[in-house]
Amino acid sequence: MDHITESLRVVTWNVHRGVGADGRFDPERILRVIADDITPDAPDILVLQEADEDHWPHRGFLDIDGIEAVTGLQHAHGPDLLWGPESHGFLGVIVFVHPRISVLGGRVLDLPGHAHRGAVVLDLALPLRIVATHLSLAQWLRAVQMRAVGQFLHRASDMETVLIGDINEWRPWGGLAFSRAVVGRSLTGPARATFPVGRPILPLDRILGDRPGLITDPKVMDSPGIRAASDHRPLMATIHKRLG
């Protein structure tokens, strides 16, 4: 029997705290790139990293209303999914979701490490669980962080899961941190180079699923605006969610 599926288009982008290739802090440039280069592909889910200030109190600097207006997506963070009252996300991770997709609930995971790292977990009514994150540079820390994510997933209700974000893993095969031995499930998906923005050689940004075939059609986005706005290129892929 064939499964009925729904396809969701998802984009992840590390916006480098609004600092572009010219060294200037320019949040309006991020909004222009989202409007001109990302919105035409009509994403259903948009995940941004380094989208709050790096230091306490991690203030938001993006035009959230403007992003909602140009994309048609909704900022998915209530007060319980923020680092603090001046933040737009959790430790720089911000998620936007299409209003046709019901969000059943969410929580944040404060991950271990020398620098603050976290994950935003959203349970969607499809059902589908989104884990949006920005992991550490060191492999051993990524493994510890993903072990924490895996322990949460083990205790949570059973749901197909997609990990999205800047996971700082250069190995195309995924590395120890995303193995079943660490996470309790295998996380796999296409690896495409997204960093550095001018001539990408490292697949640091990923969209990984816990079922073969869940993630397809990877595309590294590129434009003069993207190259000017950040040190990463955005990554887009399609999630094929089984509905029955």
N, C-alpha and C positions, 0 to 999 in steps of 0.2 A: 504494500500500500504506500503510495506517495505521501510525503508529509507536506502539509500546507506551510509555507514560509512567508515571513515578512522581511524585507530587506531594509536595513537602516544604513544610511551613509554617516560615517563618523570621521571627524578631523581632530587631530591633536597638533598643538603648536606651542613650543617654548618661545615666549615673546621677549626673553632676555631683559626683563624688568623695564621694558620700554626704551632700552638703549640700542640704537642702531649701529650700522657699520661706520658711521661718521662720529661715533662717540657721544651723540646727542641723545638726551632723554626726550622722547617725543611720543607721548601716548596717542595723540591724534593720528600719527602715522600708522599705528597699530590698527586703529579703527578704519582708516582708509584701505589698508590691505585686506582686512576682513570683509569690507564692503565690496571692493573691486576684484579680489582674487579668490576669496574663499566662498562668499555667498553665492556666486553663480553656479557652483556645484551643489547647492541646496543641501547642506548637511542637516541631518536630524539631531546629531549630537556634536557639540564643539567643546573640546577640553583644552584649556590653556594652562601653561606652567610659567613660573616666575612672573605671575600676573598681579602680585602684591609686592610692596617694598620688602627688601630682604631682611631688614632689621626691625626689632620691636618698635612700635606696635603693629608692624606689618600692614601699614595702611594700603588701601586700594588706590590705584591711580588711573584705572581705565574708565572710559565712559560706558558704564553698564547699560544705561538706557539707550545710548546710541547703538551699542552692539545688538541689543534686543530689537531695535527698530530696523536695522539693516538686514538682519538675518531672519527675523520672524521667530527666533528661539527665545526661551525664557531662562533667566538666571535661576539656577536650581538650588540656591543656598538660602535657607532660612537662618535665623539666629543660631540654631544648634549646629550648623554646618560651616561656621566661620571660625577663624582663629581668634578674632576679637571684634569689638564693635566698630573699629575703623577699617577692618579688612573686607575685601570682596569675596575671598575664598578661604581655603585652609592652607596656610603656609605657601601661598602663591598658586595653588591649584584651584581653578575655577571651571565649573561645568555649566553649559547651557544645553537645554533639551527642548525639542519641538513640543508645542502645547498639545498636540494630539496624543502624545505619549504620557500616560499617567505615571506619576512617581508615587509608589506606595510608601516609601520611607527612605531614610538615609541616616548615615552616621559618619563620623570621622575617626580615623585611626592615627594616633600620634606614634610615629615609627622611631625606633632607636637610631642613634648615630651622633657623630660629633656636631654636625650642623642639624638644625631642625628640619625634619622631613615628615611628610604626612600623606595620607590617602583619603579621598572622599569616596564613600561607597553609596551608590544609589540603587535601590531595588525598583525596577520598572515592571509595570503590570503585564508585560508581554507573555510570560515572565522572563526577565533578564536582569542580571546584576552587573553593574558597571563599577569597576574599581579604577579611579583616576588618581595618578600619583606622579611623583618626581623623586626618583631614588638616588642614592649616593654614588659617588664616583668609584669607590673601592668595592671590589667584588665581594669581599667578606662581609662588608656592611650591607650590600644588596641582599646577600643570602640571609643575614639576620633580619632585615626588614621584610623580605618576602616570607620568611618563617612566621613572622608576626601576622602578616596578611593571611597566610595559610591556616594558622590557628583560628583566626576569626572566621574564615570560610568554613572550617570544619564544624564550628559551633553554630553557624547560621543555617537557615533553612536551605534545602537543596534547590539550586537554581543555576542554570547555565550562566557562566561568568566570562566577562571580557575585561582584561587589564589594558589600560590606555594611558599613555603619557611618555615623558622623557625618562626612560629606565636606565640610561647611561650604560647600556651593555653593547659593546662593540662586536661581540662574537655573533655572527649570523645565526648560529645554531641555538643561541639563547643562554648558554652558560649555566652554572650550578644553581644560581638563584631562582631559576624558573623551572627547575626539574621537579618531578614528582617526589623525590626524596626530601626536598625542602618544603615545597608548597602543599604536598598531599594530593596534587593533581598536576597533570602536564599542561603547560601553557605554551601554545605554539601559534605561529602566524608568519606571514611573509616578512623578510628583513630587507629594507631598502635604505640606502645611505641618505641621511638628512643633515649631517654635520661634517665640516663647517659649511656655512650657507653658500659660499662662493663656488666651492668645488667639493661637494659632499663625498666622504669616503667611509664614514662610520654610521652604522644604523642605530643611532642612540634612541630615536623615537620609535615606539612600537605600538601596535594594536594586536593583542594576543588573546586567543580564545581557548577554552578548556574542552573543545570538541573539534575533531578534524573537520574542516570545511566550514567552520563557523565564520572565519575571516577570509575574505577574498578581495580581489581587484585592488591591490595596493597602488597608490599613486603618490609620488613625491611632487608637491606643488612648487612652482617656480615662476617668478616674474621679477622685473626690476624693483618693484615695490617690496617684495618679500626679501630680496637680497639687501635692500637698504634698511629694513626695519628690525632685523634680529640676526642672531648668529646661527639659528636653526631654520631649516625649511619645514613647512607643515607637511604632515603625512595624512593621507586620506585612505580609507578602506571601506568595504561593505561588510556589515554583519548580516548573516543569513539566519534569522531566528525561526526555529520550528514552532509552529502554533498548534500542531496536532499530529 
